[in-house]
Amino acid sequence: MSNLFKLSILTPEKVVFEGDVQYVHAPGTEGYFGVLVNHAAMVTALATGKLTVRNANGAEEHWQVSGGFFEVSDNSATVLADAVETAKN
């Protein structure tokens, strides 16, 4: 059984990331939350903060997001952000 799920990080201008990931840690408006494979379906607003993604190889990538939405269902997650920049660790 795979521990990976699909993630897309999108802005109105471009696709920032698409690929298989192990884990996402995102800044929700009610606080940070984590998503693993087989997470329950959810849609929530995003706050400004650091988005952390553990990719399929176990390496972490970080982006700074400002607003937008996060959706997950059927082992596929999407970040629709107003703006995304590479974050300094």
PDB file of N, CA, C and O in Angstrom:
ATOM      1  N   MET A   1       0.840  -1.179   0.000  1.00  0.00           N
ATOM      2  CA  MET A   1       0.000   0.000   0.000  1.00  0.00           C
ATOM      3  C   MET A   1       0.888   1.247   0.000  1.00  0.00           C
ATOM      4  O   MET A   1       1.806   1.362   0.813  1.00  0.00           O
ATOM      5  N   SER A   2       0.616   2.156  -0.895  1.00  0.00           N
ATOM      6  CA  SER A   2       1.430   3.354  -1.040  1.00  0.00           C
ATOM      7  C   SER A   2       1.101   4.381   0.039  1.00  0.00           C
ATOM      8  O   SER A   2      -0.046   4.496   0.469  1.00  0.00           O
ATOM      9  N   ASN A   3       2.102   5.114   0.466  1.00  0.00           N
ATOM     10  CA  ASN A   3       1.887   6.188   1.421  1.00  0.00           C
ATOM     11  C   ASN A   3       1.932   7.542   0.722  1.00  0.00           C
ATOM     12  O   ASN A   3       2.154   8.564   1.371  1.00  0.00           O
ATOM     13  N   LEU A   4       1.723   7.562  -0.602  1.00  0.00           N
ATOM     14  CA  LEU A   4       1.794   8.779  -1.394  1.00  0.00           C
ATOM     15  C   LEU A   4       0.424   9.218  -1.883  1.00  0.00           C
ATOM     16  O   LEU A   4      -0.473   8.400  -2.085  1.00  0.00           O
ATOM     17  N   PHE A   5       0.278  10.541  -2.071  1.00  0.00           N
ATOM     18  CA  PHE A   5      -0.911  11.092  -2.705  1.00  0.00           C
ATOM     19  C   PHE A   5      -0.492  12.230  -3.628  1.00  0.00           C
ATOM     20  O   PHE A   5       0.617  12.752  -3.519  1.00  0.00           O
ATOM     21  N   LYS A   6      -1.383  12.609  -4.533  1.00  0.00           N
ATOM     22  CA  LYS A   6      -1.093  13.645  -5.527  1.00  0.00           C
ATOM     23  C   LYS A   6      -1.303  15.024  -4.916  1.00  0.00           C
ATOM     24  O   LYS A   6      -2.259  15.241  -4.172  1.00  0.00           O
ATOM     25  N   LEU A   7      -0.400  15.959  -5.234  1.00  0.00           N
ATOM     26  CA  LEU A   7      -0.524  17.340  -4.785  1.00  0.00           C
ATOM     27  C   LEU A   7      -0.274  18.282  -5.951  1.00  0.00           C
ATOM     28  O   LEU A   7       0.665  18.096  -6.725  1.00  0.00           O
ATOM     29  N   SER A   8      -1.127  19.298  -6.069  1.00  0.00           N
ATOM     30  CA  SER A   8      -0.925  20.385  -7.022  1.00  0.00           C
ATOM     31  C   SER A   8      -0.931  21.687  -6.238  1.00  0.00           C
ATOM     32  O   SER A   8      -1.819  21.920  -5.419  1.00  0.00           O
ATOM     33  N   ILE A   9       0.063  22.537  -6.491  1.00  0.00           N
ATOM     34  CA  ILE A   9       0.114  23.873  -5.905  1.00  0.00           C
ATOM     35  C   ILE A   9      -0.002  24.852  -7.068  1.00  0.00           C
ATOM     36  O   ILE A   9       0.857  24.893  -7.948  1.00  0.00           O
ATOM     37  N   LEU A  10      -1.075  25.638  -7.059  1.00  0.00           N
ATOM     38  CA  LEU A  10      -1.404  26.507  -8.187  1.00  0.00           C
ATOM     39  C   LEU A  10      -1.616  27.947  -7.739  1.00  0.00           C
ATOM     40  O   LEU A  10      -2.103  28.201  -6.638  1.00  0.00           O
ATOM     41  N   THR A  11      -1.244  28.886  -8.606  1.00  0.00           N
ATOM     42  CA  THR A  11      -1.607  30.286  -8.439  1.00  0.00           C
ATOM     43  C   THR A  11      -2.378  30.680  -9.694  1.00  0.00           C
ATOM     44  O   THR A  11      -2.443  29.896 -10.641  1.00  0.00           O
ATOM     45  N   PRO A  12      -2.961  31.872  -9.724  1.00  0.00           N
ATOM     46  CA  PRO A  12      -3.637  32.285 -10.956  1.00  0.00           C
ATOM     47  C   PRO A  12      -2.700  32.368 -12.163  1.00  0.00           C
ATOM     48  O   PRO A  12      -3.156  32.277 -13.303  1.00  0.00           O
ATOM     49  N   GLU A  13      -1.390  32.539 -11.925  1.00  0.00           N
ATOM     50  CA  GLU A  13      -0.448  32.706 -13.014  1.00  0.00           C
ATOM     51  C   GLU A  13       0.244  31.431 -13.467  1.00  0.00           C
ATOM     52  O   GLU A  13       0.625  31.317 -14.632  1.00  0.00           O
ATOM     53  N   LYS A  14       0.416  30.443 -12.543  1.00  0.00           N
ATOM     54  CA  LYS A  14       1.244  29.304 -12.924  1.00  0.00           C
ATOM     55  C   LYS A  14       0.993  28.087 -12.034  1.00  0.00           C
ATOM     56  O   LYS A  14       0.354  28.168 -10.985  1.00  0.00           O
ATOM     57  N   VAL A  15       1.525  26.960 -12.501  1.00  0.00           N
ATOM     58  CA  VAL A  15       1.579  25.741 -11.712  1.00  0.00           C
ATOM     59  C   VAL A  15       2.924  25.765 -10.990  1.00  0.00           C
ATOM     60  O   VAL A  15       3.974  25.774 -11.633  1.00  0.00           O
ATOM     61  N   VAL A  16       2.897  25.776  -9.660  1.00  0.00           N
ATOM     62  CA  VAL A  16       4.118  25.843  -8.857  1.00  0.00           C
ATOM     63  C   VAL A  16       4.696  24.453  -8.622  1.00  0.00           C
ATOM     64  O   VAL A  16       5.913  24.270  -8.652  1.00  0.00           O
ATOM     65  N   PHE A  17       3.819  23.466  -8.385  1.00  0.00           N
ATOM     66  CA  PHE A  17       4.270  22.108  -8.088  1.00  0.00           C
ATOM     67  C   PHE A  17       3.163  21.138  -8.453  1.00  0.00           C
ATOM     68  O   PHE A  17       1.985  21.412  -8.222  1.00  0.00           O
ATOM     69  N   GLU A  18       3.542  20.006  -9.022  1.00  0.00           N
ATOM     70  CA  GLU A  18       2.633  18.877  -9.224  1.00  0.00           C
ATOM     71  C   GLU A  18       3.445  17.606  -9.029  1.00  0.00           C
ATOM     72  O   GLU A  18       4.505  17.434  -9.631  1.00  0.00           O
ATOM     73  N   GLY A  19       2.935  16.714  -8.177  1.00  0.00           N
ATOM     74  CA  GLY A  19       3.645  15.467  -7.988  1.00  0.00           C
ATOM     75  C   GLY A  19       3.124  14.671  -6.814  1.00  0.00           C
ATOM     76  O   GLY A  19       2.187  15.083  -6.130  1.00  0.00           O
ATOM     77  N   ASP A  20       3.744  13.518  -6.588  1.00  0.00           N
ATOM     78  CA  ASP A  20       3.392  12.655  -5.473  1.00  0.00           C
ATOM     79  C   ASP A  20       4.110  13.126  -4.217  1.00  0.00           C
ATOM     80  O   ASP A  20       5.290  13.475  -4.261  1.00  0.00           O
ATOM     81  N   VAL A  21       3.398  13.133  -3.105  1.00  0.00           N
ATOM     82  CA  VAL A  21       3.977  13.574  -1.835  1.00  0.00           C
ATOM     83  C   VAL A  21       3.560  12.622  -0.723  1.00  0.00           C
ATOM     84  O   VAL A  21       2.597  11.866  -0.851  1.00  0.00           O
ATOM     85  N   GLN A  22       4.325  12.682   0.387  1.00  0.00           N
ATOM     86  CA  GLN A  22       4.007  11.885   1.574  1.00  0.00           C
ATOM     87  C   GLN A  22       3.168  12.670   2.571  1.00  0.00           C
ATOM     88  O   GLN A  22       2.328  12.105   3.271  1.00  0.00           O
ATOM     89  N   TYR A  23       3.408  14.012   2.632  1.00  0.00           N
ATOM     90  CA  TYR A  23       2.825  14.809   3.705  1.00  0.00           C
ATOM     91  C   TYR A  23       2.764  16.276   3.298  1.00  0.00           C
ATOM     92  O   TYR A  23       3.640  16.775   2.592  1.00  0.00           O
ATOM     93  N   VAL A  24       1.721  16.957   3.752  1.00  0.00           N
ATOM     94  CA  VAL A  24       1.590  18.404   3.562  1.00  0.00           C
ATOM     95  C   VAL A  24       1.235  19.021   4.907  1.00  0.00           C
ATOM     96  O   VAL A  24       0.377  18.508   5.626  1.00  0.00           O
ATOM     97  N   HIS A  25       1.895  20.122   5.246  1.00  0.00           N
ATOM     98  CA  HIS A  25       1.611  20.896   6.456  1.00  0.00           C
ATOM     99  C   HIS A  25       1.277  22.298   5.972  1.00  0.00           C
ATOM    100  O   HIS A  25       2.124  22.973   5.387  1.00  0.00           O
ATOM    101  N   ALA A  26       0.031  22.746   6.215  1.00  0.00           N
ATOM    102  CA  ALA A  26      -0.457  23.977   5.601  1.00  0.00           C
ATOM    103  C   ALA A  26      -1.050  24.940   6.635  1.00  0.00           C
ATOM    104  O   ALA A  26      -1.551  24.508   7.673  1.00  0.00           O
ATOM    105  N   PRO A  27      -0.991  26.243   6.348  1.00  0.00           N
ATOM    106  CA  PRO A  27      -1.525  27.253   7.256  1.00  0.00           C
ATOM    107  C   PRO A  27      -3.009  27.525   7.016  1.00  0.00           C
ATOM    108  O   PRO A  27      -3.358  28.340   6.162  1.00  0.00           O
ATOM    109  N   GLY A  28      -3.867  26.860   7.748  1.00  0.00           N
ATOM    110  CA  GLY A  28      -5.294  27.127   7.641  1.00  0.00           C
ATOM    111  C   GLY A  28      -5.666  28.385   8.419  1.00  0.00           C
ATOM    112  O   GLY A  28      -4.889  28.856   9.250  1.00  0.00           O
ATOM    113  N   THR A  29      -6.828  28.919   8.159  1.00  0.00           N
ATOM    114  CA  THR A  29      -7.273  30.122   8.869  1.00  0.00           C
ATOM    115  C   THR A  29      -7.537  29.843  10.345  1.00  0.00           C
ATOM    116  O   THR A  29      -7.561  30.771  11.154  1.00  0.00           O
ATOM    117  N   GLU A  30      -7.734  28.579  10.701  1.00  0.00           N
ATOM    118  CA  GLU A  30      -7.966  28.201  12.102  1.00  0.00           C
ATOM    119  C   GLU A  30      -6.722  27.584  12.732  1.00  0.00           C
ATOM    120  O   GLU A  30      -6.784  27.070  13.849  1.00  0.00           O
ATOM    121  N   GLY A  31      -5.594  27.630  12.026  1.00  0.00           N
ATOM    122  CA  GLY A  31      -4.344  27.060  12.514  1.00  0.00           C
ATOM    123  C   GLY A  31      -3.762  26.102  11.496  1.00  0.00           C
ATOM    124  O   GLY A  31      -4.419  25.742  10.519  1.00  0.00           O
ATOM    125  N   TYR A  32      -2.536  25.694  11.729  1.00  0.00           N
ATOM    126  CA  TYR A  32      -1.861  24.766  10.820  1.00  0.00           C
ATOM    127  C   TYR A  32      -2.495  23.378  10.898  1.00  0.00           C
ATOM    128  O   TYR A  32      -2.977  22.969  11.954  1.00  0.00           O
ATOM    129  N   PHE A  33      -2.492  22.662   9.785  1.00  0.00           N
ATOM    130  CA  PHE A  33      -3.018  21.298   9.737  1.00  0.00           C
ATOM    131  C   PHE A  33      -2.123  20.450   8.851  1.00  0.00           C
ATOM    132  O   PHE A  33      -1.404  20.970   7.998  1.00  0.00           O
ATOM    133  N   GLY A  34      -2.172  19.137   9.060  1.00  0.00           N
ATOM    134  CA  GLY A  34      -1.384  18.202   8.278  1.00  0.00           C
ATOM    135  C   GLY A  34      -2.268  17.252   7.503  1.00  0.00           C
ATOM    136  O   GLY A  34      -3.379  16.930   7.925  1.00  0.00           O
ATOM    137  N   VAL A  35      -1.765  16.804   6.361  1.00  0.00           N
ATOM    138  CA  VAL A  35      -2.500  15.877   5.504  1.00  0.00           C
ATOM    139  C   VAL A  35      -1.565  14.736   5.111  1.00  0.00           C
ATOM    140  O   VAL A  35      -0.452  14.963   4.639  1.00  0.00           O
ATOM    141  N   LEU A  36      -2.031  13.522   5.312  1.00  0.00           N
ATOM    142  CA  LEU A  36      -1.357  12.299   4.883  1.00  0.00           C
ATOM    143  C   LEU A  36      -2.256  11.562   3.893  1.00  0.00           C
ATOM    144  O   LEU A  36      -3.393  11.971   3.661  1.00  0.00           O
ATOM    145  N   VAL A  37      -1.750  10.479   3.313  1.00  0.00           N
ATOM    146  CA  VAL A  37      -2.536   9.651   2.406  1.00  0.00           C
ATOM    147  C   VAL A  37      -3.823   9.198   3.107  1.00  0.00           C
ATOM    148  O   VAL A  37      -3.829   8.981   4.319  1.00  0.00           O
ATOM    149  N   ASN A  38      -4.901   9.058   2.350  1.00  0.00           N
ATOM    150  CA  ASN A  38      -6.222   8.631   2.821  1.00  0.00           C
ATOM    151  C   ASN A  38      -6.880   9.617   3.785  1.00  0.00           C
ATOM    152  O   ASN A  38      -7.705   9.223   4.610  1.00  0.00           O
ATOM    153  N   HIS A  39      -6.516  10.898   3.683  1.00  0.00           N
ATOM    154  CA  HIS A  39      -7.146  11.928   4.517  1.00  0.00           C
ATOM    155  C   HIS A  39      -8.613  12.073   4.112  1.00  0.00           C
ATOM    156  O   HIS A  39      -8.961  11.889   2.945  1.00  0.00           O
ATOM    157  N   ALA A  40      -9.460  12.398   5.067  1.00  0.00           N
ATOM    158  CA  ALA A  40     -10.876  12.649   4.790  1.00  0.00           C
ATOM    159  C   ALA A  40     -11.006  13.845   3.851  1.00  0.00           C
ATOM    160  O   ALA A  40     -10.164  14.743   3.854  1.00  0.00           O
ATOM    161  N   ALA A  41     -12.063  13.847   3.054  1.00  0.00           N
ATOM    162  CA  ALA A  41     -12.309  14.960   2.143  1.00  0.00           C
ATOM    163  C   ALA A  41     -12.481  16.246   2.948  1.00  0.00           C
ATOM    164  O   ALA A  41     -13.111  16.256   4.005  1.00  0.00           O
ATOM    165  N   MET A  42     -11.901  17.340   2.418  1.00  0.00           N
ATOM    166  CA  MET A  42     -11.923  18.600   3.152  1.00  0.00           C
ATOM    167  C   MET A  42     -11.665  19.749   2.185  1.00  0.00           C
ATOM    168  O   MET A  42     -10.896  19.615   1.233  1.00  0.00           O
ATOM    169  N   VAL A  43     -12.315  20.872   2.443  1.00  0.00           N
ATOM    170  CA  VAL A  43     -12.012  22.133   1.773  1.00  0.00           C
ATOM    171  C   VAL A  43     -11.904  23.176   2.865  1.00  0.00           C
ATOM    172  O   VAL A  43     -12.780  23.272   3.725  1.00  0.00           O
ATOM    173  N   THR A  44     -10.816  23.972   2.838  1.00  0.00           N
ATOM    174  CA  THR A  44     -10.634  24.997   3.858  1.00  0.00           C
ATOM    175  C   THR A  44      -9.895  26.187   3.273  1.00  0.00           C
ATOM    176  O   THR A  44      -9.179  26.065   2.279  1.00  0.00           O
ATOM    177  N   ALA A  45     -10.077  27.334   3.900  1.00  0.00           N
ATOM    178  CA  ALA A  45      -9.351  28.538   3.502  1.00  0.00           C
ATOM    179  C   ALA A  45      -7.935  28.493   4.059  1.00  0.00           C
ATOM    180  O   ALA A  45      -7.689  27.926   5.124  1.00  0.00           O
ATOM    181  N   LEU A  46      -7.016  29.096   3.328  1.00  0.00           N
ATOM    182  CA  LEU A  46      -5.625  29.187   3.773  1.00  0.00           C
ATOM    183  C   LEU A  46      -5.330  30.593   4.286  1.00  0.00           C
ATOM    184  O   LEU A  46      -5.865  31.581   3.783  1.00  0.00           O
ATOM    185  N   ALA A  47      -4.478  30.658   5.282  1.00  0.00           N
ATOM    186  CA  ALA A  47      -3.968  31.925   5.788  1.00  0.00           C
ATOM    187  C   ALA A  47      -2.569  32.138   5.210  1.00  0.00           C
ATOM    188  O   ALA A  47      -2.034  31.257   4.537  1.00  0.00           O
ATOM    189  N   THR A  48      -1.991  33.275   5.463  1.00  0.00           N
ATOM    190  CA  THR A  48      -0.603  33.513   5.083  1.00  0.00           C
ATOM    191  C   THR A  48       0.299  32.706   6.010  1.00  0.00           C
ATOM    192  O   THR A  48       0.128  32.743   7.229  1.00  0.00           O
ATOM    193  N   GLY A  49       1.255  31.979   5.442  1.00  0.00           N
ATOM    194  CA  GLY A  49       2.161  31.174   6.254  1.00  0.00           C
ATOM    195  C   GLY A  49       2.985  30.243   5.408  1.00  0.00           C
ATOM    196  O   GLY A  49       2.978  30.324   4.180  1.00  0.00           O
ATOM    197  N   LYS A  50       3.704  29.349   6.077  1.00  0.00           N
ATOM    198  CA  LYS A  50       4.611  28.417   5.403  1.00  0.00           C
ATOM    199  C   LYS A  50       3.893  27.112   5.077  1.00  0.00           C
ATOM    200  O   LYS A  50       3.261  26.501   5.938  1.00  0.00           O
ATOM    201  N   LEU A  51       4.000  26.704   3.829  1.00  0.00           N
ATOM    202  CA  LEU A  51       3.487  25.429   3.348  1.00  0.00           C
ATOM    203  C   LEU A  51       4.684  24.487   3.252  1.00  0.00           C
ATOM    204  O   LEU A  51       5.643  24.768   2.533  1.00  0.00           O
ATOM    205  N   THR A  52       4.629  23.368   3.977  1.00  0.00           N
ATOM    206  CA  THR A  52       5.703  22.389   3.967  1.00  0.00           C
ATOM    207  C   THR A  52       5.219  21.117   3.294  1.00  0.00           C
ATOM    208  O   THR A  52       4.141  20.609   3.602  1.00  0.00           O
ATOM    209  N   VAL A  53       6.023  20.607   2.374  1.00  0.00           N
ATOM    210  CA  VAL A  53       5.673  19.405   1.622  1.00  0.00           C
ATOM    211  C   VAL A  53       6.822  18.416   1.742  1.00  0.00           C
ATOM    212  O   VAL A  53       7.973  18.759   1.470  1.00  0.00           O
ATOM    213  N   ARG A  54       6.514  17.187   2.148  1.00  0.00           N
ATOM    214  CA  ARG A  54       7.501  16.103   2.135  1.00  0.00           C
ATOM    215  C   ARG A  54       7.262  15.311   0.858  1.00  0.00           C
ATOM    216  O   ARG A  54       6.227  14.664   0.705  1.00  0.00           O
ATOM    217  N   ASN A  55       8.223  15.365  -0.055  1.00  0.00           N
ATOM    218  CA  ASN A  55       8.013  14.729  -1.353  1.00  0.00           C
ATOM    219  C   ASN A  55       8.162  13.208  -1.268  1.00  0.00           C
ATOM    220  O   ASN A  55       8.383  12.657  -0.190  1.00  0.00           O
ATOM    221  N   ALA A  56       8.040  12.546  -2.404  1.00  0.00           N
ATOM    222  CA  ALA A  56       8.072  11.076  -2.452  1.00  0.00           C
ATOM    223  C   ALA A  56       9.384  10.501  -1.950  1.00  0.00           C
ATOM    224  O   ALA A  56       9.414   9.367  -1.471  1.00  0.00           O
ATOM    225  N   ASN A  57      10.474  11.263  -2.049  1.00  0.00           N
ATOM    226  CA  ASN A  57      11.790  10.795  -1.593  1.00  0.00           C
ATOM    227  C   ASN A  57      12.054  11.106  -0.130  1.00  0.00           C
ATOM    228  O   ASN A  57      13.099  10.726   0.398  1.00  0.00           O
ATOM    229  N   GLY A  58      11.128  11.792   0.538  1.00  0.00           N
ATOM    230  CA  GLY A  58      11.292  12.136   1.938  1.00  0.00           C
ATOM    231  C   GLY A  58      11.915  13.497   2.185  1.00  0.00           C
ATOM    232  O   GLY A  58      12.021  13.922   3.335  1.00  0.00           O
ATOM    233  N   ALA A  59      12.328  14.188   1.137  1.00  0.00           N
ATOM    234  CA  ALA A  59      12.902  15.534   1.281  1.00  0.00           C
ATOM    235  C   ALA A  59      11.773  16.552   1.448  1.00  0.00           C
ATOM    236  O   ALA A  59      10.700  16.408   0.861  1.00  0.00           O
ATOM    237  N   GLU A  60      12.030  17.580   2.255  1.00  0.00           N
ATOM    238  CA  GLU A  60      11.021  18.612   2.476  1.00  0.00           C
ATOM    239  C   GLU A  60      11.286  19.829   1.605  1.00  0.00           C
ATOM    240  O   GLU A  60      12.430  20.240   1.408  1.00  0.00           O
ATOM    241  N   GLU A  61      10.200  20.395   1.091  1.00  0.00           N
ATOM    242  CA  GLU A  61      10.228  21.640   0.334  1.00  0.00           C
ATOM    243  C   GLU A  61       9.305  22.617   1.052  1.00  0.00           C
ATOM    244  O   GLU A  61       8.298  22.219   1.639  1.00  0.00           O
ATOM    245  N   HIS A  62       9.661  23.912   0.996  1.00  0.00           N
ATOM    246  CA  HIS A  62       8.894  24.920   1.726  1.00  0.00           C
ATOM    247  C   HIS A  62       8.522  26.068   0.794  1.00  0.00           C
ATOM    248  O   HIS A  62       9.338  26.523  -0.008  1.00  0.00           O
ATOM    249  N   TRP A  63       7.281  26.527   0.912  1.00  0.00           N
ATOM    250  CA  TRP A  63       6.810  27.693   0.179  1.00  0.00           C
ATOM    251  C   TRP A  63       6.080  28.611   1.145  1.00  0.00           C
ATOM    252  O   TRP A  63       5.496  28.161   2.130  1.00  0.00           O
ATOM    253  N   GLN A  64       6.122  29.889   0.854  1.00  0.00           N
ATOM    254  CA  GLN A  64       5.341  30.877   1.584  1.00  0.00           C
ATOM    255  C   GLN A  64       4.088  31.128   0.759  1.00  0.00           C
ATOM    256  O   GLN A  64       4.175  31.506  -0.410  1.00  0.00           O
ATOM    257  N   VAL A  65       2.915  30.917   1.365  1.00  0.00           N
ATOM    258  CA  VAL A  65       1.653  31.149   0.664  1.00  0.00           C
ATOM    259  C   VAL A  65       0.925  32.317   1.310  1.00  0.00           C
ATOM    260  O   VAL A  65       1.062  32.570   2.507  1.00  0.00           O
ATOM    261  N   SER A  66       0.157  33.017   0.502  1.00  0.00           N
ATOM    262  CA  SER A  66      -0.653  34.106   1.048  1.00  0.00           C
ATOM    263  C   SER A  66      -2.082  33.930   0.573  1.00  0.00           C
ATOM    264  O   SER A  66      -2.430  34.256  -0.562  1.00  0.00           O
ATOM    265  N   GLY A  67      -2.893  33.410   1.467  1.00  0.00           N
ATOM    266  CA  GLY A  67      -4.307  33.232   1.174  1.00  0.00           C
ATOM    267  C   GLY A  67      -4.584  32.152   0.154  1.00  0.00           C
ATOM    268  O   GLY A  67      -3.671  31.586  -0.448  1.00  0.00           O
ATOM    269  N   GLY A  68      -5.860  31.878  -0.027  1.00  0.00           N
ATOM    270  CA  GLY A  68      -6.295  30.896  -0.998  1.00  0.00           C
ATOM    271  C   GLY A  68      -7.091  29.785  -0.340  1.00  0.00           C
ATOM    272  O   GLY A  68      -7.674  29.968   0.729  1.00  0.00           O
ATOM    273  N   PHE A  69      -7.108  28.629  -0.993  1.00  0.00           N
ATOM    274  CA  PHE A  69      -7.891  27.486  -0.518  1.00  0.00           C
ATOM    275  C   PHE A  69      -7.084  26.199  -0.639  1.00  0.00           C
ATOM    276  O   PHE A  69      -6.169  26.093  -1.457  1.00  0.00           O
ATOM    277  N   PHE A  70      -7.444  25.223   0.195  1.00  0.00           N
ATOM    278  CA  PHE A  70      -6.851  23.891   0.171  1.00  0.00           C
ATOM    279  C   PHE A  70      -7.997  22.897   0.067  1.00  0.00           C
ATOM    280  O   PHE A  70      -8.982  22.994   0.799  1.00  0.00           O
ATOM    281  N   GLU A  71      -7.862  21.938  -0.851  1.00  0.00           N
ATOM    282  CA  GLU A  71      -8.897  20.911  -1.043  1.00  0.00           C
ATOM    283  C   GLU A  71      -8.220  19.561  -1.119  1.00  0.00           C
ATOM    284  O   GLU A  71      -7.181  19.412  -1.763  1.00  0.00           O
ATOM    285  N   VAL A  72      -8.814  18.568  -0.454  1.00  0.00           N
ATOM    286  CA  VAL A  72      -8.299  17.203  -0.548  1.00  0.00           C
ATOM    287  C   VAL A  72      -9.485  16.245  -0.635  1.00  0.00           C
ATOM    288  O   VAL A  72     -10.468  16.390   0.092  1.00  0.00           O
ATOM    289  N   SER A  73      -9.379  15.267  -1.531  1.00  0.00           N
ATOM    290  CA  SER A  73     -10.347  14.170  -1.627  1.00  0.00           C
ATOM    291  C   SER A  73      -9.749  13.092  -2.519  1.00  0.00           C
ATOM    292  O   SER A  73      -8.998  13.381  -3.451  1.00  0.00           O
ATOM    293  N   ASP A  74     -10.090  11.861  -2.221  1.00  0.00           N
ATOM    294  CA  ASP A  74      -9.649  10.712  -3.028  1.00  0.00           C
ATOM    295  C   ASP A  74      -8.141  10.719  -3.292  1.00  0.00           C
ATOM    296  O   ASP A  74      -7.705  10.485  -4.420  1.00  0.00           O
ATOM    297  N   ASN A  75      -7.343  10.988  -2.249  1.00  0.00           N
ATOM    298  CA  ASN A  75      -5.880  10.985  -2.342  1.00  0.00           C
ATOM    299  C   ASN A  75      -5.330  11.941  -3.396  1.00  0.00           C
ATOM    300  O   ASN A  75      -4.334  11.661  -4.063  1.00  0.00           O
ATOM    301  N   SER A  76      -6.012  13.079  -3.523  1.00  0.00           N
ATOM    302  CA  SER A  76      -5.561  14.150  -4.395  1.00  0.00           C
ATOM    303  C   SER A  76      -5.817  15.469  -3.685  1.00  0.00           C
ATOM    304  O   SER A  76      -6.943  15.745  -3.272  1.00  0.00           O
ATOM    305  N   ALA A  77      -4.778  16.285  -3.541  1.00  0.00           N
ATOM    306  CA  ALA A  77      -4.909  17.565  -2.846  1.00  0.00           C
ATOM    307  C   ALA A  77      -4.513  18.699  -3.780  1.00  0.00           C
ATOM    308  O   ALA A  77      -3.648  18.540  -4.641  1.00  0.00           O
ATOM    309  N   THR A  78      -5.162  19.849  -3.594  1.00  0.00           N
ATOM    310  CA  THR A  78      -4.877  21.026  -4.397  1.00  0.00           C
ATOM    311  C   THR A  78      -4.771  22.242  -3.499  1.00  0.00           C
ATOM    312  O   THR A  78      -5.635  22.490  -2.657  1.00  0.00           O
ATOM    313  N   VAL A  79      -3.703  22.996  -3.688  1.00  0.00           N
ATOM    314  CA  VAL A  79      -3.545  24.301  -3.052  1.00  0.00           C
ATOM    315  C   VAL A  79      -3.797  25.335  -4.141  1.00  0.00           C
ATOM    316  O   VAL A  79      -3.082  25.379  -5.142  1.00  0.00           O
ATOM    317  N   LEU A  80      -4.817  26.166  -3.942  1.00  0.00           N
ATOM    318  CA  LEU A  80      -5.105  27.286  -4.838  1.00  0.00           C
ATOM    319  C   LEU A  80      -4.748  28.539  -4.063  1.00  0.00           C
ATOM    320  O   LEU A  80      -5.537  29.014  -3.247  1.00  0.00           O
ATOM    321  N   ALA A  81      -3.559  29.076  -4.313  1.00  0.00           N
ATOM    322  CA  ALA A  81      -3.056  30.184  -3.510  1.00  0.00           C
ATOM    323  C   ALA A  81      -3.060  31.481  -4.305  1.00  0.00           C
ATOM    324  O   ALA A  81      -2.859  31.482  -5.520  1.00  0.00           O
ATOM    325  N   ASP A  82      -3.294  32.593  -3.597  1.00  0.00           N
ATOM    326  CA  ASP A  82      -3.221  33.901  -4.227  1.00  0.00           C
ATOM    327  C   ASP A  82      -1.804  34.174  -4.706  1.00  0.00           C
ATOM    328  O   ASP A  82      -1.605  34.710  -5.796  1.00  0.00           O
ATOM    329  N   ALA A  83      -0.807  33.803  -3.883  1.00  0.00           N
ATOM    330  CA  ALA A  83       0.596  33.965  -4.259  1.00  0.00           C
ATOM    331  C   ALA A  83       1.420  32.898  -3.548  1.00  0.00           C
ATOM    332  O   ALA A  83       1.093  32.505  -2.428  1.00  0.00           O
ATOM    333  N   VAL A  84       2.483  32.429  -4.190  1.00  0.00           N
ATOM    334  CA  VAL A  84       3.384  31.425  -3.631  1.00  0.00           C
ATOM    335  C   VAL A  84       4.819  31.845  -3.927  1.00  0.00           C
ATOM    336  O   VAL A  84       5.157  32.166  -5.066  1.00  0.00           O
ATOM    337  N   GLU A  85       5.660  31.839  -2.894  1.00  0.00           N
ATOM    338  CA  GLU A  85       7.080  32.120  -3.055  1.00  0.00           C
ATOM    339  C   GLU A  85       7.868  31.022  -2.356  1.00  0.00           C
ATOM    340  O   GLU A  85       7.391  30.422  -1.394  1.00  0.00           O
ATOM    341  N   THR A  86       9.079  30.762  -2.846  1.00  0.00           N
ATOM    342  CA  THR A  86       9.950  29.817  -2.147  1.00  0.00           C
ATOM    343  C   THR A  86      10.290  30.399  -0.786  1.00  0.00           C
ATOM    344  O   THR A  86      10.690  31.559  -0.686  1.00  0.00           O
ATOM    345  N   ALA A  87      10.133  29.593   0.272  1.00  0.00           N
ATOM    346  CA  ALA A  87      10.376  30.059   1.637  1.00  0.00           C
ATOM    347  C   ALA A  87      11.796  29.721   2.058  1.00  0.00           C
ATOM    348  O   ALA A  87      12.361  28.708   1.648  1.00  0.00           O
ATOM    349  N   LYS A  88      12.355  30.588   2.883  1.00  0.00           N
ATOM    350  CA  LYS A  88      13.647  30.293   3.488  1.00  0.00           C
ATOM    351  C   LYS A  88      13.383  29.418   4.700  1.00  0.00           C
ATOM    352  O   LYS A  88      12.494  29.722   5.495  1.00  0.00           O
ATOM    353  N   ASN A  89      14.133  28.344   4.858  1.00  0.00           N
ATOM    354  CA  ASN A  89      13.894  27.396   5.964  1.00  0.00           C
ATOM    355  C   ASN A  89      14.067  28.049   7.255  1.00  0.00           C
ATOM    356  O   ASN A  89      13.907  27.411   8.296  1.00  0.00           O
TER     357      ASN A  89
END
